[in-house]
Amino acid sequence: YGPEENRALFIRMRRSLAPGGTLVIREFLRGMSEDAALFAVNMLVLTPRGGTYTATEYESWLREAGFEAVEILPVPGRGTHLLFARNPQ
């Protein structure tokens, strides 16, 4: 998905998640993963608008959608990160 599709998806996810629930996303984050650039090329070849995005972009989209307590942790040995975002109570 592109940025606009991601924003819309996060809004729908927050609405369907129980209050206090946590959304978890596993992703290649641009600027934080050596594998993100290669994955971005793959997405550009295989999808109309896909790519990789920065932690700042994800955090902004999640907060715009109404999520709180956004946290990012690396997945050891995988080149990806987990993004956690809580749906307010």
Secondary structure, DSSP 4 states (H G I P E B T S, - for coil): --HHHHHHHHHHHHHHSPTT-EEEEEEPBTTT-TTHHHHHHHHHHHSSS---B-HHHHHHHHHHTT-EEEEEEEETTTTEEEEEEEPP-
